[in-house]
Amino acid sequence: QVQLVESGGGLVQAGGSLRLSCAASGSIFSINTMGWYRQAPGKQRELVATNGGSTNYADSVKGRFTISRDNAKNTVYLQMNSLKPEDTAVYYCFADVAVVPFTSNNYWGQGTQVTVSS
């Protein structure tokens, strides 16, 4: 069993910053990719950023958001700067985890609300 626990969401004014954290725990042999999705009201869940050795970002957050990992802590971070009202969403972290060697399963956090006021 693998659990992902997120923290760091909240309410911030436009132009402000927030840092999200997501820690994975449980029966983990290794973690391949970690990342973040978000889902705004009435919209589909969209990929924000991934970190699987290299990093990838949605065009809408490039230059403003930075994803990083602490492999020793099985934790992924999302530093969000220059926030805009359109960044308002529930942010979900995910991890592609190998519970035993040569396996791969995606696990999800419970979601953390980010609200950016104009």
Secondary structure, 3 states (H helix, E strand, C coil): CEEEEEECCEEEECCCCEEEEEEEEECCCEEEEEEEEEECCCCCCEEEEEECCCEEECCCCCCCEEEEEEHHHCEEEEEECCCCHHHCEEEEEEEEEECCCCCCEEEECCCEEEEEEC
